[in-house]
């Protein structure tokens, strides 16, 4: 299967995952939602490991877990720390911001990916791509104006800051994934298995602090969306990692494609979460942002 099609499939599942995530944390405690979500993902992988001998040989080869060096385990643990940081900031922000605002802000990730590529890898965007950056920044400014009508002042709102931090960490994680899969040559199943395990290890202290170290804490309510979030992430990441692992895959193309997941989140925010404020104007700003994402993928000079 081509890496572009895999990226599109990942974007579709990622959009549903973002919507489930919003429903899971709405008026709910963030740490246990995060923890039980990653436990579900790790549990699915452990179940796959138990069932692997019963599967066809092709599936067994695809799901086999390779032995890793101590250094490679360190890199994968670092991946867990990086993603956990992004999620902690992102989940808290998503809890307090409308989906029709939060989703588009997260779709600015390609800007940060390009910035890191320029600063760390010596890449130089084309004039078309710089145009895409300008469009995304204009759309971001439009969302800031629309946010004021809902009491969200972008340059003062800490949840917007949290979401920007989560987005920057997520963009850096995309470059890190390419390093793990293409430079180190770690196979997809091995990456996903150990990444899922290390996520639980990193998140455990966080949920213990919430449970035993906080005098005042938000009550936790169990919802079916919580394990669904873990399964959704597992599927979205499987498509994503399989795409990146292909030799001709370009992270600068995969990242913008994945950002189109915001369309599903936006529609879900309007029709399921009933976020009907300034829908037409937000839709126009979203279209402007997606046009910028498309230009970021444009190869013209």
Beta strands, then each sheet from edge to edge (+ up, - down):
end
